[in-house]
Amino acid sequence: MSNTNPITAEHLEPWNGNIVDLTMRDGSHLTGLLQRIDAEWVRLKSYDGVKVPNDGLVRIADAASIARAARN
C-alpha cells in the first residue's frame, strides 16, 4: 500500500483515547484503544480480548490510515 501523505502524530491526536482501526502500510490492521506516547510512537491497548502484537507499540510512520473501529 502506498501513501504519499504519511500519517503524523498530529493526524492521530483527534483519535487519542478512542478505539481505532489502524491500517498499516503492509495492509494489516491493528485495532485498540489509542494512546499517544510521543511524536514517533503510539500504543494500542487491547480491548474485548483482542490482543495487539509488540505490547501495542506502533510506529506512527508505519501506519497508512486510521478509522473508528467497529465495536460489534
Legacy VTK file of the C-alpha trace (Angstrom):
# vtk DataFile Version 3.0
C-alpha trace
ASCII
DATASET POLYDATA
POINTS 72 float
0.000 0.000 0.000
1.461 3.365 -0.970
0.630 6.586 0.792
2.119 9.837 -0.453
0.986 11.780 2.633
2.287 9.885 5.652
0.352 9.910 8.897
1.886 12.091 11.589
1.323 12.409 15.326
-0.902 15.424 14.607
-3.192 13.258 12.434
-3.635 10.841 15.320
-4.224 13.444 18.042
-8.013 13.764 17.490
-8.257 9.963 17.848
-6.351 9.819 21.145
-8.432 7.907 23.712
-10.684 6.279 21.090
-10.871 2.700 19.853
-9.436 2.797 16.351
-8.511 0.568 13.440
-5.060 1.414 12.080
-4.322 0.157 8.586
-0.613 -0.431 8.319
1.481 0.123 5.187
1.786 -3.660 4.741
-2.028 -3.936 4.554
-2.528 -5.422 8.018
-4.922 -3.929 10.586
-4.348 -3.208 14.259
-7.292 -2.388 16.498
-7.251 -0.999 20.007
-7.571 1.980 22.322
-5.168 4.634 21.004
-2.746 6.318 23.404
-0.133 8.672 22.026
3.343 8.211 23.502
5.387 10.766 21.557
5.852 12.107 18.019
7.012 8.699 16.731
5.055 6.088 18.701
1.540 5.274 19.852
0.241 2.430 21.974
-2.868 0.464 21.115
-4.351 -1.119 24.229
-6.270 -4.298 23.643
-9.998 -4.432 24.327
-12.638 -7.175 24.235
-9.856 -9.783 24.335
-8.294 -8.578 21.076
-4.517 -8.854 21.527
-2.209 -6.308 19.914
1.321 -7.510 18.976
4.509 -5.900 20.349
2.775 -4.879 23.582
0.687 -2.491 21.481
3.588 -0.252 20.445
3.131 1.067 16.909
5.487 3.323 14.976
3.357 6.121 13.509
5.381 6.113 10.257
4.239 2.505 9.644
0.551 3.472 9.617
-1.246 4.199 6.363
-4.724 5.220 7.601
-6.889 5.430 10.696
-10.627 4.901 11.208
-13.048 4.364 14.053
-13.131 0.677 14.939
-16.376 -1.271 14.831
-17.400 -2.343 18.335
-19.820 -5.111 17.354
LINES 1 73
72 0 1 2 3 4 5 6 7 8 9 10 11 12 13 14 15 16 17 18 19 20 21 22 23 24 25 26 27 28 29 30 31 32 33 34 35 36 37 38 39 40 41 42 43 44 45 46 47 48 49 50 51 52 53 54 55 56 57 58 59 60 61 62 63 64 65 66 67 68 69 70 71
